[in-house]
């Protein structure tokens, strides 16, 4: 069996210290970039200015699976395709957050949200959207629409 098409990415996170009276820390993914292996394997600090900091988390695989083709299609057909980044905050140290998963499937992102995970989206570059469109063109086949007959035309014994 062939391995699924995979793209390695890195996620840039931004952290804000005490952004409001109700939060000690705010984390948000700000960018997803393709990772050709030049970023290394470990997360690292890009900039730390005290109140704000940026961190790079490399080496996250984005795998395309045939059974998610409809989810990829929905992402592409939305008009503004996105990366979906699922991320977590440390229970022991709330100043730390990291991405767990990056996906391109609208359905997979929905399942993660249903499971109460944090999921944010970021714009998808045109070259990645074209790569995803090639996969969708090969593997997505919409379900044929079935016409439902109005109940008045159905035999009364079958209503």
DSSP file (Angstrom, degrees, kcal/mol; ACC not computed):
  #  RESIDUE AA STRUCTURE BP1 BP2  ACC     N-H-->O    O-->H-N    N-H-->O    O-->H-N    TCO  KAPPA ALPHA  PHI   PSI    X-CA   Y-CA   Z-CA
    1    1 A X              0   0    0      0, 0.0     2,-0.1     0, 0.0     0, 0.0   0.000 360.0 360.0 360.0 136.2    0.0    0.0    0.0
    2    2 A X        -     0   0    0      1,-0.1     2,-0.2     3,-0.0     3,-0.1  -0.400 360.0-111.2 -72.0 145.5    1.3    3.4   -0.9
    3    3 A X        -     0   0    0      1,-0.1    -1,-0.1    -2,-0.1     3,-0.1  -0.507  41.5-101.9 -71.6 144.7    2.2    5.9    1.8
    4    4 A X        -     0   0    0     -2,-0.2    61,-0.1     1,-0.1    -1,-0.1  -0.360  44.6 -91.1 -66.9 148.4   -0.2    8.9    1.9
    5    5 A X        -     0   0    0     59,-0.3    59,-2.6    58,-0.1     2,-0.4  -0.377  53.9-165.5 -57.6 135.0    1.1   12.2    0.4
    6    6 A X  E     -A   63   0A   0     57,-0.2     2,-0.4    -3,-0.1    57,-0.2  -0.966  20.0-168.4-132.8 143.3    2.7   14.1    3.2
    7    7 A X  E     -A   62   0A   0     55,-2.0    55,-2.4    -2,-0.4     2,-0.4  -0.999  19.3-139.5-128.1 127.1    3.9   17.7    3.7
    8    8 A X  E     +A   61   0A   0     -2,-0.4    27,-2.7    27,-0.2     2,-0.3  -0.729  29.1 177.6 -87.5 134.9    6.1   18.7    6.6
    9    9 A X  E     -AB  60  34A   0     51,-2.7    51,-2.8    -2,-0.4     2,-0.4  -0.885  23.0-145.1-132.6 164.2    5.2   22.0    8.2
   10   10 A X  E     - B   0  33A   0     23,-2.9    23,-2.7    -2,-0.3     2,-0.5  -0.971  15.5-144.6-126.1 145.1    6.3   24.2   11.1
   11   11 A X  E     -AB  57  32A   0     46,-2.4    46,-2.6    -2,-0.4     2,-0.6  -0.934   3.6-148.6-114.7 132.6    3.9   26.4   13.2
   12   12 A X  E     -AB  56  31A   0     19,-3.0    18,-3.1    -2,-0.5    19,-1.3  -0.881  17.8-164.6 -98.4 124.7    4.8   29.8   14.6
   13   13 A X  E     -AB  55  29A   0     42,-2.8    42,-2.5    -2,-0.6     2,-0.4  -0.842   7.0-152.7-108.3 146.1    3.1   30.6   17.9
   14   14 A X  E     -AB  54  28A   0     14,-2.6    14,-1.9    -2,-0.3     2,-0.4  -0.958   8.5-162.5-116.6 138.9    2.7   33.9   19.6
   15   15 A X  E     -AB  53  27A   0     38,-2.9    38,-1.9    -2,-0.4     2,-0.4  -0.975   1.7-164.7-123.4 133.9    2.4   34.3   23.3
   16   16 A X  E     -AB  52  26A   0     10,-2.7    10,-2.1    -2,-0.4     2,-0.5  -0.962  16.9-134.9-117.4 134.0    1.1   37.4   25.1
   17   17 A X  E    S- B   0  25A   0     34,-2.9     8,-0.3    -2,-0.4     7,-0.1  -0.766  79.9 -17.2 -91.1 128.7    1.6   38.0   28.9
   18   18 A X  E    S+     0   0A   0      6,-4.0    -1,-0.2    -2,-0.5     6,-0.2   0.906  71.5 173.0  45.5  60.5   -1.4   39.2   30.8
   19   19 A X  E     +     0   0A   0     -3,-0.4     2,-0.3     2,-0.0    -1,-0.1   0.704  66.5   3.2 -71.3 -17.3   -3.3   40.5   27.8
   20   20 A X  E >  S- B   0  23A   0      3,-0.8     3,-0.7     1,-0.0    -1,-0.0  -0.937  83.3 -94.8-154.3 174.9   -6.4   41.2   29.9
   21   21 A X  T 3  S+     0   0    0     -2,-0.3    -2,-0.0     1,-0.2     3,-0.0   0.680 122.4  49.8 -69.4 -16.3   -7.6   41.1   33.5
   22   22 A X  T 3  S+     0   0    0      1,-0.1     2,-0.4     2,-0.0    -1,-0.2   0.555 106.6  57.1-100.7 -10.2   -9.0   37.6   33.0
   23   23 A X  E <   -B   20   0A   0     -3,-0.7    -3,-0.8     1,-0.1     3,-0.1  -0.966  48.6-168.8-127.0 138.0   -6.0   35.9   31.4
   24   24 A X  E    S+     0   0A   0     -2,-0.4    -6,-4.0     1,-0.3     2,-0.3   0.816  85.8  12.7 -83.5 -35.7   -2.4   35.4   32.5
   25   25 A X  E     -B   17   0A   0     -8,-0.3     2,-0.4    -7,-0.2    -1,-0.3  -0.989  60.4-161.0-140.6 146.6   -1.4   34.2   29.1
   26   26 A X  E     -B   16   0A   0    -10,-2.1   -10,-2.7    -2,-0.3     2,-0.4  -0.998  13.0-171.8-128.1 130.2   -2.8   34.2   25.6
   27   27 A X  E     +B   15   0A   0     -2,-0.4     2,-0.3   -12,-0.2   -12,-0.2  -0.919   9.4 165.8-118.1 143.9   -1.5   31.9   22.9
   28   28 A X  E     -B   14   0A   0    -14,-1.9   -14,-2.6    -2,-0.4     2,-0.3  -0.936  36.9-119.7-156.7 137.7   -2.3   31.8   19.2
   29   29 A X  E     +B   13   0A   0     -2,-0.3   -16,-0.3   -16,-0.2     3,-0.1  -0.589  30.4 177.0 -71.2 135.3   -0.8   30.2   16.1
   30   30 A X  E     +     0   0A   0    -18,-3.1     2,-0.3     1,-0.3   -17,-0.2   0.601  57.7  13.7-116.2 -17.2    0.1   33.0   13.7
   31   31 A X  E     -B   12   0A   0    -19,-1.3   -19,-3.0    91,-0.1     2,-0.5  -0.973  48.2-156.2-161.4 143.2    1.7   31.2   10.8
   32   32 A X  E     +B   11   0A   0     -2,-0.3     2,-0.3    91,-0.2   -21,-0.2  -0.995  24.8 179.9-119.0 126.5    2.2   27.8    9.2
   33   33 A X  E     -B   10   0A   0    -23,-2.7   -23,-2.9    -2,-0.5     2,-0.2  -0.927  34.6-100.1-126.3 150.7    5.2   27.4    6.9
   34   34 A X  E     -B    9   0A   0     -2,-0.3     2,-0.6   -25,-0.2   -25,-0.3  -0.470  34.2-145.3 -68.3 140.0    6.5   24.5    4.9
   35   35 A X        +     0   0    0    -27,-2.7   -27,-0.2    25,-0.2    -1,-0.1  -0.922  21.0 179.1-113.8 108.8    9.4   22.7    6.7
   36   36 A X        -     0   0    0     -2,-0.6    -1,-0.1    23,-0.0   -27,-0.1   0.292  66.3 -89.9 -90.1  10.4   12.1   21.3    4.5
   37   37 A X  S >  S+     0   0    0      3,-0.1     3,-1.0   -29,-0.0    -2,-0.1   0.299 103.7 109.9 100.3  -7.8   14.1   20.1    7.5
   38   38 A X  T 3   +     0   0    0      1,-0.2     3,-0.1     3,-0.0    -3,-0.0   0.578  66.4  66.1 -77.1 -10.1   16.1   23.3    8.0
   39   39 A X  T 3  S-     0   0    0      1,-0.3    -1,-0.2     2,-0.0    19,-0.2   0.552 100.4-131.8 -87.7  -7.4   14.3   24.2   11.2
   40   40 A X    <   -     0   0    0     -3,-1.0    -1,-0.3     1,-0.1    -3,-0.1  -0.452  26.9 -79.1  85.5-165.3   15.7   21.3   13.1
   41   41 A X  S    S+     0   0    0     -2,-0.1     2,-0.3    -3,-0.1    -1,-0.1   0.674  99.3  72.7-110.7 -24.1   13.6   19.0   15.3
   42   42 A X  S    S-     0   0    0     -3,-0.1    16,-0.2     1,-0.1     2,-0.1  -0.652  82.8-107.0-100.3 151.2   13.0   20.9   18.6
   43   43 A X        -     0   0    0     -2,-0.3     2,-0.3    14,-0.1    14,-0.2  -0.396  43.4-174.0 -67.0 149.4   10.8   23.9   19.2
   44   44 A X  E     -C   56   0A   0     12,-2.1    12,-2.9    -2,-0.1     2,-0.4  -0.986  28.9-104.4-147.8 158.1   12.7   27.1   19.7
   45   45 A X  E     -C   55   0A   0     -2,-0.3    10,-0.3    10,-0.2     3,-0.1  -0.685  25.6-177.5 -82.4 128.6   12.2   30.7   20.7
   46   46 A X  E    S-     0   0A   0      8,-3.0     2,-0.3    -2,-0.4     9,-0.2   0.819  72.6  -6.5 -90.5 -39.3   12.3   33.1   17.7
   47   47 A X  E     -C   54   0A   0      7,-1.6     7,-2.9     0, 0.0     2,-0.4  -0.962  54.9-171.4-158.4 137.2   11.8   36.3   19.7
   48   48 A X  E     +C   53   0A   0     -2,-0.3     5,-0.2     5,-0.2     3,-0.0  -0.896  11.9 167.1-136.3 106.8   11.1   37.1   23.4
   49   49 A X        -     0   0    0      3,-3.0     2,-1.5    -2,-0.4     4,-0.1   0.048  57.2-107.0-105.8  23.5   10.3   40.8   24.2
   50   50 A X  S    S+     0   0    0      2,-0.2    -1,-0.1     1,-0.2     3,-0.1  -0.566 113.4  39.3  88.9 -75.3    9.0   40.2   27.7
   51   51 A X  S    S+     0   0    0     -2,-1.5   -34,-2.9     1,-0.1     2,-0.4   0.779 125.4  33.3 -81.2 -26.4    5.2   40.7   27.1
   52   52 A X  E     +A   16   0A   0    -36,-0.2    -3,-3.0     2,-0.0     2,-0.3  -0.963  66.1 174.5-128.9 149.2    5.2   39.0   23.7
   53   53 A X  E     -AC  15  48A   0    -38,-1.9   -38,-2.9    -2,-0.4     2,-0.4  -0.989  17.6-146.5-148.3 153.3    7.2   36.1   22.4
   54   54 A X  E     -AC  14  47A   0     -7,-2.9    -8,-3.0    -2,-0.3    -7,-1.6  -0.979  14.7-170.1-124.7 139.1    7.2   34.0   19.2
   55   55 A X  E     -AC  13  45A   0    -42,-2.5   -42,-2.8    -2,-0.4     2,-0.5  -0.963  14.0-143.0-129.8 144.1    8.1   30.3   19.1
   56   56 A X  E     -AC  12  44A   0    -12,-2.9   -12,-2.1    -2,-0.4     2,-0.6  -0.928  10.8-170.3-109.0 127.6    8.7   27.9   16.1
   57   57 A X  E     -A   11   0A   0    -46,-2.6   -46,-2.4    -2,-0.5     3,-0.2  -0.905  18.5-173.5-117.7  99.6    7.4   24.3   16.3
   58   58 A X  E     +     0   0A   0     -2,-0.6   -48,-0.2   -48,-0.3   -15,-0.1  -0.289  48.0  47.0 -89.3 173.0    8.9   22.3   13.4
   59   59 A X  E     +     0   0A   0      1,-0.2     2,-0.6    -2,-0.1   -49,-0.2   0.780  59.6 149.8  75.6  32.2    8.4   18.8   12.1
   60   60 A X  E     -A    9   0A   0    -51,-2.8   -51,-2.7    -3,-0.2     2,-0.3  -0.868  37.2-140.9 -97.8 121.4    4.6   18.4   12.0
   61   61 A X  E     -A    8   0A   0     -2,-0.6     2,-0.6   -53,-0.2    41,-0.5  -0.600   8.6-159.2 -82.7 139.7    3.4   16.1    9.2
   62   62 A X  E     -A    7   0A   0    -55,-2.4   -55,-2.0    -2,-0.3     2,-0.4  -0.953  18.8-170.2-113.7 107.1    0.3   16.9    7.2
   63   63 A X  E     -A    6   0A   0     -2,-0.6     2,-0.5    39,-0.3    41,-0.2  -0.810  14.6-141.6-103.9 138.3   -0.9   13.6    5.6
   64   64 A X        -     0   0    0    -59,-2.6     2,-0.4    -2,-0.4   -59,-0.3  -0.860  18.3-169.1 -99.8 129.7   -3.6   13.3    3.0
   65   65 A X    >   -     0   0    0     -2,-0.5     3,-1.7   -61,-0.1     4,-0.1  -0.939  26.4-132.5-120.0 140.0   -6.0   10.4    3.3
   66   66 A X  G >  S+     0   0    0     -2,-0.4     3,-1.8     1,-0.3     4,-0.2   0.859 105.8  59.3 -58.1 -37.6   -8.5    9.2    0.7
   67   67 A X  G 3  S+     0   0    0      1,-0.3    -1,-0.3     2,-0.1     3,-0.2   0.575 103.4  53.3 -73.0  -5.7  -11.3    8.9    3.2
   68   68 A X  G <> S+     0   0    0     -3,-1.7     4,-2.0     1,-0.1     3,-0.4   0.274  74.5 109.9-103.5   8.7  -10.9   12.6    4.1
   69   69 A X  H <> S+     0   0    0     -3,-1.8     4,-2.5     1,-0.3     5,-0.1   0.847  75.9  52.9 -56.8 -37.8  -11.2   13.8    0.5
   70   70 A X  H  > S+     0   0    0     -4,-0.2     4,-2.6     1,-0.2    -1,-0.3   0.911 107.9  51.4 -65.1 -39.9  -14.7   15.3    1.1
   71   71 A X  H  > S+     0   0    0     -3,-0.4     4,-1.8     2,-0.2    35,-1.5   0.880 111.1  47.7 -62.9 -38.4  -13.3   17.3    4.0
   72   72 A X  H  X S+     0   0    0     -4,-2.0     4,-2.6    33,-0.2    -2,-0.2   0.905 110.7  52.2 -67.3 -40.9  -10.4   18.6    1.8
   73   73 A X  H  X S+     0   0    0     -4,-2.5     4,-2.7    -5,-0.2    -2,-0.2   0.922 108.8  50.0 -60.0 -44.8  -13.0   19.5   -0.9
   74   74 A X  H  X S+     0   0    0     -4,-2.6     4,-0.5     1,-0.2    -1,-0.2   0.892 110.3  50.6 -63.0 -39.1  -15.1   21.4    1.6
   75   75 A X  H >< S+     0   0    0     -4,-1.8     3,-0.9    29,-0.2     5,-0.3   0.947 114.3  43.6 -61.9 -48.8  -12.0   23.3    2.7
   76   76 A X  H >< S+     0   0    0     -4,-2.6     3,-0.9     1,-0.2     5,-0.3   0.865 112.9  51.5 -66.2 -36.6  -11.0   24.2   -0.8
   77   77 A X  H 3< S+     0   0    0     -4,-2.7    -1,-0.2     1,-0.2    -2,-0.2   0.480  85.5  87.6 -82.5  -0.6  -14.5   25.1   -1.9
   78   78 A X  T << S-     0   0    0     -3,-0.9    -1,-0.2    -4,-0.5    -2,-0.1   0.683 101.4-117.8 -70.6 -16.5  -15.0   27.5    1.1
   79   79 A X  S <  S+     0   0    0     -3,-0.9     2,-0.2    -4,-0.2    -1,-0.1  -0.001 102.1  49.0 101.5 -29.7  -13.5   30.4   -0.9
   80   80 A X  S    S-     0   0    0     -5,-0.3    -3,-0.1     2,-0.0    -4,-0.1  -0.671  81.8-153.8-142.2  84.8  -10.6   30.9    1.4
   81   81 A X        -     0   0    0     -5,-0.3    43,-2.1    -2,-0.2     2,-0.3  -0.205  18.3-170.7 -62.8 151.0   -8.9   27.5    2.2
   82   82 A X  E     -D  123   0B   0     41,-0.3     2,-0.4    22,-0.2    41,-0.2  -0.901  28.7-114.1-139.0 161.6   -7.0   27.2    5.5
   83   83 A X  E     -D  122   0B   0     39,-3.1    39,-1.8    -2,-0.3     2,-0.6  -0.783  31.1-142.6 -85.0 142.6   -4.7   25.1    7.7
   84   84 A X  E     -DE 121 103B   0     19,-2.7    19,-2.4    -2,-0.4     2,-0.6  -0.965  16.5-164.8-108.4 120.1   -6.4   23.8   10.8
   85   85 A X  E     -DE 120 102B   0     35,-3.5    35,-2.4    -2,-0.6     2,-0.5  -0.922   5.7-162.3-111.5 116.3   -4.1   23.8   13.8
   86   86 A X  E     +DE 119 101B   0     15,-2.8    14,-3.0    -2,-0.6    15,-1.8  -0.856  24.0 170.7 -95.3 129.1   -5.0   21.8   16.9
   87   87 A X  E     -DE 118  99B   0     31,-1.9    31,-0.7    -2,-0.5     2,-0.3  -0.917  20.4-151.0-140.9 162.6   -3.0   22.9   19.9
   88   88 A X  E     - E   0  98B   0     10,-2.6    10,-2.2    -2,-0.3     2,-0.4  -0.909  10.5-136.3-133.9 158.9   -2.7   22.5   23.6
   89   89 A X  E     - E   0  97B   0     -2,-0.3     8,-0.2     8,-0.2     5,-0.1  -0.930  34.8-106.2-114.2 140.3   -1.6   24.5   26.7
   90   90 A X        -     0   0    0      6,-2.4     6,-0.2     3,-0.5     0, 0.0  -0.418  16.3-151.1 -66.1 134.6    0.5   22.9   29.5
   91   91 A X  S    S+     0   0    0      1,-0.2     3,-0.3    -2,-0.1    -1,-0.1   0.851  98.8  45.0 -71.3 -35.4   -1.4   22.2   32.7
   92   92 A X  S    S+     0   0    0      1,-0.3     2,-0.4     2,-0.0    -1,-0.2   0.845 127.8  23.8 -77.8 -34.6    1.8   22.6   34.7
   93   93 A X    >   -     0   0    0      3,-0.1     3,-2.4     1,-0.1    -3,-0.5  -0.814  63.5-170.1-136.4  92.3    3.0   25.8   33.0
   94   94 A X  T 3  S+     0   0    0     -2,-0.4    -1,-0.1    -3,-0.3    -3,-0.1   0.550  82.8  72.9 -64.6  -4.5    0.2   27.8   31.4
   95   95 A X  T 3  S+     0   0    0     -6,-0.1     2,-0.4   -80,-0.0    -1,-0.3   0.513  88.4  77.7 -83.3  -2.9    2.9   30.0   29.7
   96   96 A X    <   +     0   0    0     -3,-2.4    -6,-2.4    -6,-0.2     2,-0.3  -0.902  53.5 162.4-111.2 133.8    3.7   27.0   27.4
   97   97 A X  E     +E   89   0B   0     -2,-0.4     2,-0.3    -8,-0.2    -8,-0.2  -0.976   7.8 179.2-142.5 154.7    1.6   26.0   24.3
   98   98 A X  E     -E   88   0B   0    -10,-2.2   -10,-2.6    -2,-0.3     2,-0.3  -0.992  31.9-104.9-153.8 153.4    2.3   23.8   21.3
   99   99 A X  E     -E   87   0B   0     -2,-0.3   -12,-0.3   -12,-0.2     3,-0.1  -0.643  25.1-176.6 -80.5 139.3    0.7   22.5   18.2
  100  100 A X  E     +     0   0B   0    -14,-3.0     2,-0.3     1,-0.4   -13,-0.2   0.743  66.9   2.6 -99.0 -34.7   -0.3   18.8   18.3
  101  101 A X  E     -E   86   0B   0    -15,-1.8   -15,-2.8   -41,-0.1     2,-0.4  -0.997  50.9-156.9-157.0 145.7   -1.7   18.4   14.8
  102  102 A X  E     +E   85   0B   0    -41,-0.5     2,-0.3    -2,-0.3   -39,-0.3  -0.999  25.0 170.2-125.9 131.8   -2.1   20.3   11.5
  103  103 A X  E     -E   84   0B   0    -19,-2.4   -19,-2.7    -2,-0.4   -39,-0.1  -0.913  35.6-153.5-136.8 163.2   -4.8   19.2    9.0
  104  104 A X        +     0   0    0     -2,-0.3     2,-0.5   -41,-0.2   -29,-0.2   0.316  66.1 106.9-113.5   2.3   -6.4   20.4    5.8
  105  105 A X     >  -     0   0    0      1,-0.2     4,-2.1   -21,-0.1   -33,-0.2  -0.741  55.2-158.3 -92.6 124.0   -9.7   18.5    6.4
  106  106 A X  H  > S+     0   0    0    -35,-1.5     4,-1.9    -2,-0.5    -1,-0.2   0.887  97.3  50.9 -60.6 -41.0  -12.8   20.4    7.3
  107  107 A X  H  > S+     0   0    0      2,-0.2     4,-2.2   -39,-0.2    -1,-0.2   0.916 109.0  49.3 -66.0 -44.2  -14.3   17.2    8.7
  108  108 A X  H  > S+     0   0    0      1,-0.2     4,-2.1     2,-0.2    -1,-0.2   0.903 110.4  50.9 -63.8 -40.8  -11.2   16.3   10.9
  109  109 A X  H  X S+     0   0    0     -4,-2.1     4,-2.3     1,-0.2    -1,-0.2   0.894 109.3  52.1 -62.0 -39.9  -11.1   19.8   12.3
  110  110 A X  H  X S+     0   0    0     -4,-1.9     4,-2.4     2,-0.2    -2,-0.2   0.895 108.0  50.5 -63.2 -40.8  -14.8   19.5   13.2
  111  111 A X  H  X S+     0   0    0     -4,-2.2     4,-1.3     2,-0.2    -1,-0.2   0.896 110.1  50.5 -64.5 -39.3  -14.2   16.2   15.0
  112  112 A X  H  <>S+     0   0    0     -4,-2.1     5,-2.2     2,-0.2     3,-0.2   0.916 111.0  48.2 -64.7 -42.5  -11.4   17.8   17.0
  113  113 A X  H ><5S+     0   0    0     -4,-2.3     3,-1.9     1,-0.2    -2,-0.2   0.896 107.9  55.1 -64.1 -39.8  -13.7   20.8   17.9
  114  114 A X  H 3<5S+     0   0    0     -4,-2.4    -1,-0.2     1,-0.3    -2,-0.2   0.810 103.5  56.4 -61.5 -28.9  -16.4   18.3   18.9
  115  115 A X  T 3<5S-     0   0    0     -4,-1.3    -1,-0.3    -3,-0.2    -2,-0.2   0.250 122.7-109.0 -86.8  12.5  -13.8   16.7   21.2
  116  116 A X  T < 5 +     0   0    0     -3,-1.9    -3,-0.2     1,-0.2     2,-0.2   0.743  69.4 147.5  67.8  27.0  -13.3   20.1   22.9
  117  117 A X      < -     0   0    0     -5,-2.2     2,-0.6    -6,-0.1    -1,-0.2  -0.541  55.6-106.5 -86.4 158.3   -9.8   20.6   21.5
  118  118 A X  E     +D   87   0B   0    -31,-0.7   -31,-1.9    -2,-0.2     2,-0.4  -0.764  44.5 174.8 -83.7 123.9   -8.5   24.0   20.6
  119  119 A X  E     +D   86   0B   0     -2,-0.6     2,-0.3   -33,-0.2   -33,-0.2  -0.989   5.9 175.8-134.8 124.7   -8.4   24.5   16.8
  120  120 A X  E     -D   85   0B   0    -35,-2.4   -35,-3.5    -2,-0.4     2,-0.4  -0.860  18.8-137.8-119.9 159.6   -7.5   27.7   15.0
  121  121 A X  E     -D   84   0B   0     -2,-0.3     2,-0.3   -37,-0.2   -37,-0.2  -0.918  13.8-171.3-122.1 150.4   -7.2   28.2   11.3
  122  122 A X  E     -D   83   0B   0    -39,-1.8   -39,-3.1    -2,-0.4   -91,-0.1  -0.967  40.0 -83.0-135.0 149.2   -4.6   30.1    9.2
  123  123 A X  E     -D   82   0B   0     -2,-0.3     2,-0.5   -41,-0.2   -41,-0.3  -0.176  40.4-130.9 -57.2 141.8   -4.6   31.0    5.5
  124  124 A X        -     0   0    0    -43,-2.1   -43,-0.1     1,-0.0    -1,-0.1  -0.820  22.8-119.4 -94.9 126.7   -3.4   28.3    3.1
  125  125 A X     >  -     0   0    0     -2,-0.5     4,-2.3     1,-0.1     3,-0.4  -0.282  23.4-115.1 -63.9 153.7   -0.8   29.4    0.5
  126  126 A X  H  > S+     0   0    0      1,-0.2     4,-2.2     2,-0.2     5,-0.2   0.846 113.6  54.6 -59.6 -37.8   -1.8   29.1   -3.1
  127  127 A X  H  > S+     0   0    0      2,-0.2     4,-1.6     1,-0.2    -1,-0.2   0.860 110.8  45.4 -69.3 -32.9    0.9   26.4   -3.9
  128  128 A X  H  > S+     0   0    0     -3,-0.4     4,-2.6     2,-0.2    -2,-0.2   0.874 111.1  53.4 -74.4 -37.7   -0.4   24.2   -1.0
  129  129 A X  H  X S+     0   0    0     -4,-2.3     4,-2.5     1,-0.2    -2,-0.2   0.890 108.7  49.9 -62.0 -38.5   -4.0   24.7   -2.2
  130  130 A X  H  X S+     0   0    0     -4,-2.2     4,-1.9     2,-0.2    -1,-0.2   0.902 110.2  50.3 -66.8 -40.5   -3.0   23.6   -5.7
  131  131 A X  H  X S+     0   0    0     -4,-1.6     4,-1.4     1,-0.2    -2,-0.2   0.916 113.5  45.8 -60.5 -44.4   -1.3   20.5   -4.2
  132  132 A X  H  X S+     0   0    0     -4,-2.6     4,-2.5     1,-0.2    -2,-0.2   0.884 108.6  55.9 -66.9 -38.9   -4.4   19.7   -2.2
  133  133 A X  H  X S+     0   0    0     -4,-2.5     4,-2.8     1,-0.2    -1,-0.2   0.877 103.9  54.5 -62.2 -37.9   -6.6   20.3   -5.3
  134  134 A X  H  X S+     0   0    0     -4,-1.9     4,-1.4     2,-0.2    -1,-0.2   0.913 110.1  46.6 -60.7 -43.2   -4.7   17.7   -7.2
  135  135 A X  H  X S+     0   0    0     -4,-1.4     4,-2.0     2,-0.2     5,-0.2   0.920 112.9  49.0 -64.7 -44.6   -5.3   15.2   -4.5
  136  136 A X  H  X S+     0   0    0     -4,-2.5     4,-2.7     1,-0.2    -2,-0.2   0.907 107.7  54.6 -63.1 -42.4   -9.0   16.1   -4.3
  137  137 A X  H  < S+     0   0    0     -4,-2.8    -1,-0.2     1,-0.2    -2,-0.2   0.853 113.4  43.5 -60.0 -34.4   -9.4   15.8   -8.1
  138  138 A X  H  < S+     0   0    0     -4,-1.4    -1,-0.2    -5,-0.2    -2,-0.2   0.837 128.3  22.7 -77.8 -34.4   -8.0   12.3   -8.0
  139  139 A X  H  < S+     0   0    0     -4,-2.0     2,-0.6    -5,-0.1    -2,-0.2   0.599  95.3  90.6-118.1 -12.9   -9.9   11.0   -5.0
  140  140 A X     <  +     0   0    0     -4,-2.7     2,-0.4    -5,-0.2   -73,-0.0  -0.780  38.7 170.9 -96.6 125.8  -13.1   12.9   -4.3
  141  141 A X        -     0   0    0     -2,-0.6     3,-0.1     3,-0.0   -71,-0.1  -0.969  30.4-130.9-127.4 114.0  -16.3   11.8   -5.9
  142  142 A X        -     0   0    0     -2,-0.4     2,-0.2     1,-0.1     3,-0.1  -0.296  28.7-103.2 -64.6 148.0  -19.5   13.5   -4.7
  143  143 A X        -     0   0    0      1,-0.1    -1,-0.1     3,-0.0     2,-0.1  -0.493  42.9-107.7 -66.5 135.5  -22.4   11.3   -3.7
  144  144 A X        -     0   0    0     -2,-0.2     2,-0.2     1,-0.1    -1,-0.1  -0.418  36.0-111.1 -65.9 140.9  -25.1   11.4   -6.4
  145  145 A X        -     0   0    0     -2,-0.1     2,-0.5    -3,-0.1    -1,-0.1  -0.524  27.6-148.6 -74.0 136.3  -28.1   13.4   -5.4
  146  146 A X        -     0   0    0     -2,-0.2     2,-0.4    -3,-0.0    -1,-0.0  -0.924  11.1-133.6-109.6 126.6  -31.2   11.3   -4.9
  147  147 A X        -     0   0    0     -2,-0.5     2,-0.6     1,-0.0    -2,-0.0  -0.626  15.2-146.2 -79.6 129.9  -34.5   12.8   -5.6
  148  148 A X        -     0   0    0     -2,-0.4     2,-0.3     0, 0.0     3,-0.1  -0.844  14.4-132.2 -96.4 128.6  -37.1   12.3   -3.0
  149  149 A X        -     0   0    0     -2,-0.6     5,-0.1     1,-0.1     0, 0.0  -0.565  29.6-103.2 -76.3 139.7  -40.6   12.0   -4.2
  150  150 A X    >   -     0   0    0     -2,-0.3     3,-2.0     1,-0.1     4,-0.4  -0.325  30.4-116.6 -59.1 146.5  -43.2   14.1   -2.5
  151  151 A X  G >  S+     0   0    0      1,-0.3     3,-1.1     2,-0.2    -1,-0.1   0.777 111.7  67.1 -58.5 -28.1  -45.3   12.0   -0.1
  152  152 A X  G 3  S+     0   0    0      1,-0.3    -1,-0.3     7,-0.0     4,-0.1   0.727 101.8  48.3 -67.5 -19.3  -48.5   12.7   -2.1
  153  153 A X  G <  S+     0   0    0     -3,-2.0     2,-0.3     2,-0.1    -1,-0.3   0.467  92.6  95.2 -97.8  -3.0  -47.0   10.7   -5.0
  154  154 A X  S <  S-     0   0    0     -3,-1.1     5,-0.1    -4,-0.4    -4,-0.0  -0.699  91.4 -96.6 -90.5 140.8  -46.0    7.7   -2.8
  155  155 A X    >   -     0   0    0     -2,-0.3     3,-2.5     1,-0.2     4,-0.4  -0.293  33.1-125.9 -52.6 130.5  -48.4    4.8   -2.5
  156  156 A X  G >  S+     0   0    0      1,-0.3     3,-0.9     2,-0.2    -1,-0.2   0.792 109.7  59.3 -54.5 -29.9  -50.4    5.3    0.8
  157  157 A X  G 3  S+     0   0    0      1,-0.2    -1,-0.3     2,-0.1    -2,-0.1   0.695 107.3  47.2 -72.6 -16.3  -49.3    1.8    2.0
  158  158 A X  G <         0   0    0     -3,-2.5    -1,-0.2     1,-0.2    -2,-0.2   0.336 360.0 360.0-107.1   5.8  -45.6    2.9    1.8
  159  159 A X    <         0   0    0     -3,-0.9    -1,-0.2    -4,-0.4    -2,-0.1   0.489 360.0 360.0 -76.8 360.0  -45.9    6.2    3.5
